[in-house]
């Protein structure tokens, strides 16, 4: 782990402001505020632990820890061990929090790492299909994105690192819950108010873009309108190549072949639950390509993305990578449109 002296957050705080700019003052929380925040997280954790214990008791009653027909011998016992391990982990975290709350030690201003244990159990067969320990370190990720945006010539505000850390701290409990419930294993750090026409130019890959006639008629990148891009954000996502792989990994529905009307309903019901804007999608696609040389939205792999948080005129935007011409395809379609290659990617956004 990085020493505090070398963390990107500390380095940003030390950096000299440019001429004519005013360095923002760092606002530290008082010990009382930190303790109140910790009490809140402790309350949420103990409540979740009680729910998990009640769920465990019900599984005992329902014989859920017995082997089911067609299961390998010992699968039920393994299920029981996982449930016990998860409860034990939650109780250990609660015990550590309680010890800290009862002590007189100074509380740190920030928590760099969030750890989560994720288990996917097939709801039909009850078989354990995936177990994973996930760790996300906000200091390491911040430095990673500072480097990424520098490389792509995106000008960040001087307080970007501090703002990201604030979002992280305020939402740490919910971030951990989302990781444990849905298996999110990576994050995007996205600045606010980057014009889409500028962002699209700086996120170019391959031979650039191919735009559909509907998107062009709506004004292209300059005419598209997105929601919630005026706020800096942390976005949890699954770092896996295709939509189908997300379903295989987590059981989450990616809604392939869904109509525009239905995806708009999903978005309205849960606006922070799916990747929704062209801005976030471009950052995701470019960042993943920089790291892997692959594309998350290859239409031939049934991984084209609806983006219901961005509209071109009255139409919803969608996008996918086209390996045939080495371009990212961007279009806008009517609400009755559907395609077997087109779905949505589960996300979780925090502002």
NORGI-V557108 format. One record per residue. PHI is phi in degrees with one decimal (none if undefined). OMEGA is omega in degrees with one decimal (* if undefined). BURIAL is # if it has 16 or more other C-alpha atoms within 10 Angstrom, else .. Layout:
phi->PHI omega->OMEGA burial->BURIAL
phi->PHI omega->OMEGA burial->BURIAL
This chain:
phi->none omega->178.9 burial->.
phi->-65.4 omega->172.7 burial->.
phi->-73.1 omega->-179.7 burial->.
phi->-54.9 omega->-177.0 burial->.
phi->-66.4 omega->-175.0 burial->.
phi->-108.6 omega->-177.1 burial->.
phi->-70.2 omega->-179.4 burial->#
phi->-62.4 omega->-179.1 burial->#
phi->-68.4 omega->177.9 burial->#
phi->-66.2 omega->-179.1 burial->.
phi->-62.7 omega->178.2 burial->.
phi->-65.5 omega->179.7 burial->#
phi->-67.5 omega->-178.3 burial->#
phi->-80.8 omega->-172.2 burial->.
phi->-60.6 omega->179.5 burial->.
phi->-77.8 omega->179.2 burial->.
phi->-71.2 omega->176.7 burial->.
phi->-70.6 omega->178.8 burial->.
phi->-60.2 omega->178.7 burial->.
phi->85.9 omega->178.6 burial->.
phi->-107.7 omega->-179.1 burial->.
phi->-111.0 omega->-179.7 burial->.
phi->-68.6 omega->-179.5 burial->.
phi->-67.0 omega->178.0 burial->.
phi->-77.0 omega->178.8 burial->.
phi->-76.5 omega->-178.6 burial->.
phi->-99.0 omega->179.6 burial->.
phi->-91.3 omega->178.4 burial->.
phi->-80.7 omega->175.3 burial->.
phi->-74.5 omega->177.3 burial->.
phi->-60.9 omega->178.3 burial->.
phi->-64.8 omega->178.2 burial->.
phi->-65.6 omega->178.1 burial->.
phi->-63.4 omega->-179.1 burial->#
phi->-68.8 omega->178.1 burial->#
phi->-65.7 omega->178.1 burial->.
phi->-64.6 omega->178.4 burial->.
phi->-67.1 omega->176.8 burial->#
phi->-61.0 omega->178.9 burial->#
phi->-62.9 omega->179.2 burial->.
phi->-63.6 omega->178.2 burial->#
phi->-63.1 omega->179.0 burial->#
phi->-63.6 omega->178.9 burial->.
phi->-65.4 omega->-178.8 burial->.
phi->-64.6 omega->-179.9 burial->#
phi->-66.0 omega->177.2 burial->#
phi->-64.8 omega->178.3 burial->.
phi->-65.4 omega->179.4 burial->.
phi->-64.9 omega->178.4 burial->#
phi->-62.7 omega->178.2 burial->.
phi->-62.4 omega->179.9 burial->.
phi->-67.6 omega->176.5 burial->#
phi->-66.4 omega->177.3 burial->#
phi->-62.4 omega->178.3 burial->.
phi->-64.4 omega->178.7 burial->.
phi->-64.0 omega->178.2 burial->#
phi->-60.0 omega->179.7 burial->.
phi->-67.2 omega->177.6 burial->.
phi->-65.8 omega->174.5 burial->.
phi->-63.1 omega->179.9 burial->.
phi->-64.2 omega->-176.3 burial->.
phi->-83.8 omega->-177.8 burial->.
phi->58.2 omega->-179.1 burial->.
phi->-69.9 omega->-178.9 burial->#
phi->-97.3 omega->172.4 burial->#
phi->-90.9 omega->176.3 burial->#
phi->-63.8 omega->177.6 burial->#
phi->-90.9 omega->177.7 burial->#
phi->-57.7 omega->178.0 burial->.
phi->88.8 omega->179.8 burial->.
phi->-84.4 omega->173.7 burial->.
phi->-66.2 omega->179.5 burial->.
phi->-55.8 omega->179.0 burial->.
phi->95.6 omega->-179.5 burial->.
phi->-64.1 omega->179.2 burial->#
phi->-62.8 omega->179.0 burial->#
phi->-65.1 omega->177.0 burial->.
phi->-64.0 omega->177.2 burial->#
phi->-60.7 omega->179.6 burial->#
phi->-66.4 omega->179.5 burial->#
phi->-62.6 omega->179.8 burial->.
phi->-65.8 omega->178.9 burial->#
phi->-61.4 omega->179.0 burial->#
phi->-65.2 omega->-179.3 burial->.
phi->-64.4 omega->179.4 burial->.
phi->-65.1 omega->178.3 burial->#
phi->-64.0 omega->179.4 burial->#
phi->-60.9 omega->178.7 burial->.
phi->-62.9 omega->178.7 burial->.
phi->-65.9 omega->179.5 burial->#
phi->-67.4 omega->177.8 burial->#
phi->-64.4 omega->177.9 burial->.
phi->-64.5 omega->179.1 burial->.
phi->-65.2 omega->179.4 burial->#
phi->-64.1 omega->178.5 burial->.
phi->-65.0 omega->177.9 burial->.
phi->-62.3 omega->-178.9 burial->#
phi->-63.7 omega->178.6 burial->.
phi->-62.5 omega->178.7 burial->.
phi->-66.1 omega->-179.8 burial->#
phi->-64.0 omega->-178.6 burial->#
phi->-79.0 omega->-177.7 burial->.
phi->-86.4 omega->-178.9 burial->.
phi->-111.9 omega->-177.7 burial->.
phi->-74.0 omega->176.9 burial->.
phi->-69.0 omega->179.6 burial->.
phi->-86.8 omega->179.3 burial->#
phi->-71.1 omega->-179.3 burial->.
phi->-69.5 omega->-175.6 burial->.
phi->-146.7 omega->175.2 burial->.
phi->-116.8 omega->-172.5 burial->.
phi->-70.9 omega->-172.5 burial->#
phi->-106.9 omega->167.5 burial->.
phi->-123.1 omega->-179.9 burial->#
phi->-114.6 omega->179.8 burial->.
phi->-146.9 omega->174.5 burial->#
phi->-109.2 omega->-178.3 burial->#
phi->-116.5 omega->175.7 burial->#
phi->-132.6 omega->175.6 burial->#
phi->-107.1 omega->177.6 burial->#
phi->-111.2 omega->179.3 burial->#
phi->-59.9 omega->-175.7 burial->.
phi->-66.6 omega->-179.3 burial->.
phi->-91.2 omega->-176.6 burial->.
phi->-94.1 omega->-176.6 burial->.
phi->64.0 omega->178.6 burial->#
phi->-79.2 omega->177.0 burial->#
phi->-79.6 omega->-175.1 burial->#
phi->-104.0 omega->-179.6 burial->.
phi->-160.4 omega->171.9 burial->.
phi->-130.4 omega->-175.4 burial->.
phi->-154.5 omega->170.7 burial->.
phi->-99.6 omega->-173.6 burial->.
phi->-114.9 omega->175.5 burial->#
phi->-129.4 omega->174.9 burial->.
phi->-123.7 omega->-179.1 burial->#
phi->-108.7 omega->-173.6 burial->.
phi->-66.7 omega->179.1 burial->#
phi->-67.3 omega->178.1 burial->#
phi->-65.3 omega->-179.7 burial->#
phi->-67.7 omega->178.2 burial->#
phi->-62.4 omega->178.5 burial->#
phi->-61.8 omega->179.2 burial->#
phi->-59.7 omega->-178.3 burial->.
phi->-79.1 omega->172.5 burial->#
phi->-59.7 omega->178.9 burial->#
phi->-66.4 omega->-178.9 burial->.
phi->-62.3 omega->-178.1 burial->#
phi->-71.3 omega->175.1 burial->#
phi->-65.6 omega->-179.2 burial->.
phi->-64.4 omega->-178.1 burial->.
phi->-94.7 omega->174.4 burial->.
phi->63.2 omega->172.8 burial->.
phi->-91.0 omega->178.9 burial->#
phi->-82.2 omega->-179.6 burial->.
phi->-94.9 omega->173.7 burial->.
phi->-66.4 omega->-176.5 burial->.
phi->-63.1 omega->-178.4 burial->#
phi->-101.8 omega->-176.6 burial->.
phi->-58.3 omega->-178.3 burial->#
phi->-62.8 omega->179.3 burial->#
phi->-63.3 omega->179.9 burial->#
phi->-63.8 omega->178.4 burial->#
phi->-62.4 omega->179.4 burial->#
phi->-62.3 omega->178.2 burial->#
phi->-63.2 omega->177.1 burial->.
phi->-60.6 omega->179.6 burial->.
phi->-57.7 omega->-177.4 burial->#
phi->-66.2 omega->-177.1 burial->#
phi->-67.3 omega->-173.4 burial->.
phi->-116.0 omega->-172.4 burial->#
phi->-58.9 omega->179.9 burial->#
phi->-64.9 omega->-179.3 burial->#
phi->-67.3 omega->177.2 burial->.
phi->-62.7 omega->179.5 burial->#
phi->-63.0 omega->178.8 burial->#
phi->-61.8 omega->-179.9 burial->#
phi->-64.5 omega->176.9 burial->#
phi->-64.8 omega->-178.3 burial->#
phi->-70.3 omega->-175.8 burial->#
phi->-81.1 omega->-171.3 burial->.
phi->-119.4 omega->176.1 burial->#
phi->75.0 omega->175.1 burial->#
phi->-60.0 omega->-173.5 burial->#
phi->-128.2 omega->176.2 burial->#
phi->-157.4 omega->-179.5 burial->#
phi->-134.3 omega->166.7 burial->#
phi->-107.1 omega->173.0 burial->#
phi->-116.5 omega->-170.4 burial->#
phi->-121.1 omega->177.9 burial->#
phi->-75.4 omega->179.9 burial->#
phi->-89.7 omega->165.0 burial->.
phi->58.1 omega->169.8 burial->.
phi->-91.1 omega->-179.0 burial->#
phi->-52.9 omega->-176.1 burial->.
phi->-60.7 omega->178.8 burial->#
phi->-63.6 omega->177.4 burial->.
phi->-72.5 omega->-178.4 burial->.
phi->-61.7 omega->-179.1 burial->#
phi->-61.7 omega->179.3 burial->#
phi->-66.1 omega->-175.6 burial->.
phi->-82.9 omega->177.8 burial->#
phi->-101.7 omega->-178.7 burial->#
phi->-60.2 omega->175.2 burial->#
phi->-135.8 omega->176.4 burial->#
phi->54.5 omega->-179.0 burial->.
phi->-97.6 omega->174.2 burial->.
phi->95.8 omega->-171.7 burial->.
phi->-122.2 omega->167.7 burial->#
phi->-122.4 omega->-175.5 burial->#
phi->-109.5 omega->178.5 burial->#
phi->-75.1 omega->-176.1 burial->#
phi->-62.9 omega->179.4 burial->.
phi->-63.7 omega->179.8 burial->#
phi->-67.5 omega->179.5 burial->#
phi->-65.4 omega->179.3 burial->#
phi->-63.1 omega->179.2 burial->.
phi->-82.0 omega->177.6 burial->#
phi->102.7 omega->178.5 burial->.
phi->63.3 omega->-178.3 burial->#
phi->-64.3 omega->-178.4 burial->#
phi->-72.1 omega->-176.6 burial->.
phi->-95.0 omega->-179.0 burial->#
phi->-69.2 omega->-177.6 burial->#
phi->-122.5 omega->-177.9 burial->#
phi->-116.7 omega->178.7 burial->#
phi->-102.8 omega->173.6 burial->.
phi->64.6 omega->176.3 burial->#
phi->-89.1 omega->176.3 burial->#
phi->-86.9 omega->-178.1 burial->.
phi->-124.0 omega->171.1 burial->.
phi->-65.3 omega->-171.5 burial->#
phi->-152.4 omega->169.0 burial->#
phi->-107.4 omega->-178.0 burial->#
phi->-124.4 omega->173.1 burial->#
phi->-82.6 omega->177.3 burial->#
phi->-151.7 omega->176.4 burial->#
phi->-95.7 omega->-179.6 burial->#
phi->-83.9 omega->178.5 burial->#
phi->-140.7 omega->-162.4 burial->.
phi->-70.4 omega->-171.8 burial->#
phi->-124.2 omega->177.0 burial->#
phi->-63.3 omega->-178.8 burial->#
phi->-62.1 omega->178.5 burial->#
phi->-66.8 omega->176.2 burial->#
phi->-64.0 omega->178.4 burial->#
phi->-62.9 omega->179.4 burial->.
phi->-63.7 omega->-176.4 burial->.
phi->-79.0 omega->-170.7 burial->#
phi->-123.7 omega->-174.4 burial->#
phi->82.7 omega->-179.4 burial->#
phi->-70.5 omega->-179.5 burial->#
phi->-80.6 omega->177.3 burial->.
phi->-102.8 omega->168.5 burial->#
phi->55.7 omega->175.5 burial->#
phi->-63.8 omega->178.7 burial->#
phi->67.9 omega->179.0 burial->.
phi->-84.5 omega->177.9 burial->#
phi->-76.9 omega->175.8 burial->#
phi->-59.5 omega->179.3 burial->#
phi->-63.2 omega->-179.2 burial->#
phi->-70.4 omega->179.0 burial->.
phi->-69.7 omega->176.3 burial->#
phi->-65.7 omega->176.2 burial->#
phi->-63.2 omega->177.7 burial->.
phi->-58.1 omega->-177.9 burial->#
phi->-64.9 omega->179.9 burial->#
phi->-66.7 omega->178.3 burial->.
phi->-70.3 omega->-176.0 burial->.
phi->-146.7 omega->-174.2 burial->.
phi->-65.3 omega->179.0 burial->#
phi->-103.6 omega->-174.1 burial->#
phi->-97.8 omega->-178.3 burial->#
phi->-138.0 omega->172.7 burial->#
phi->-60.1 omega->-167.7 burial->#
phi->-127.8 omega->-177.0 burial->#
phi->-114.3 omega->177.9 burial->#
phi->-64.5 omega->178.8 burial->#
phi->-60.3 omega->-179.3 burial->#
phi->-63.4 omega->-179.6 burial->#
phi->-63.7 omega->-179.4 burial->#
phi->-64.6 omega->177.5 burial->#
phi->-64.6 omega->179.6 burial->#
phi->-60.7 omega->-176.3 burial->#
phi->-63.1 omega->-179.1 burial->#
phi->-67.0 omega->-178.4 burial->#
phi->-62.7 omega->179.9 burial->#
phi->-64.9 omega->179.5 burial->#
phi->-64.9 omega->179.0 burial->.
phi->-60.7 omega->-175.6 burial->.
phi->-86.7 omega->-170.8 burial->.
phi->-120.7 omega->-173.3 burial->.
phi->75.0 omega->-179.4 burial->.
phi->-118.5 omega->-179.1 burial->.
phi->-121.7 omega->-177.9 burial->#
phi->-77.7 omega->-168.6 burial->#
phi->-118.7 omega->180.0 burial->#
phi->-58.3 omega->-175.7 burial->#
phi->-65.9 omega->-179.4 burial->#
phi->-69.2 omega->177.7 burial->.
phi->-103.7 omega->-179.6 burial->#
phi->53.7 omega->-175.8 burial->#
phi->-133.5 omega->171.0 burial->#
phi->-72.8 omega->-171.2 burial->#
phi->-116.4 omega->162.9 burial->#
phi->-70.4 omega->179.2 burial->#
phi->-131.0 omega->-170.1 burial->#
phi->-69.5 omega->177.0 burial->#
phi->-83.9 omega->177.2 burial->#
phi->-123.6 omega->178.5 burial->#
phi->-119.9 omega->172.1 burial->#
phi->-117.3 omega->-168.7 burial->#
phi->67.6 omega->177.2 burial->#
phi->-98.3 omega->-175.1 burial->.
phi->-93.1 omega->176.3 burial->#
phi->-88.8 omega->-179.4 burial->#
phi->-82.4 omega->171.5 burial->#
phi->-140.3 omega->-174.8 burial->#
phi->-153.7 omega->177.5 burial->#
phi->-162.1 omega->176.0 burial->#
phi->-86.1 omega->177.7 burial->#
phi->-109.5 omega->-177.8 burial->#
phi->-68.5 omega->-178.0 burial->.
phi->-67.5 omega->178.4 burial->.
phi->-118.3 omega->175.2 burial->.
phi->59.0 omega->-179.6 burial->.
phi->-137.0 omega->172.5 burial->#
phi->-91.4 omega->-178.4 burial->#
phi->-88.5 omega->178.1 burial->#
phi->-128.6 omega->179.6 burial->#
phi->-142.1 omega->174.0 burial->#
phi->-133.4 omega->-175.1 burial->#
phi->-132.5 omega->179.2 burial->#
phi->-70.6 omega->-174.1 burial->.
phi->-68.0 omega->179.5 burial->#
phi->-90.5 omega->-178.1 burial->.
phi->-76.8 omega->174.1 burial->.
phi->-151.0 omega->-179.6 burial->#
phi->-156.8 omega->-176.9 burial->.
phi->-64.5 omega->179.9 burial->.
phi->-87.3 omega->-166.0 burial->#
phi->-110.2 omega->179.0 burial->#
phi->-147.4 omega->180.0 burial->#
phi->-128.7 omega->-179.9 burial->#
phi->-106.6 omega->176.3 burial->#
phi->-59.7 omega->179.2 burial->#
phi->-139.0 omega->164.2 burial->#
phi->-148.9 omega->-175.6 burial->#
phi->-102.5 omega->176.6 burial->#
phi->-132.0 omega->-175.0 burial->#
phi->-117.7 omega->* burial->#
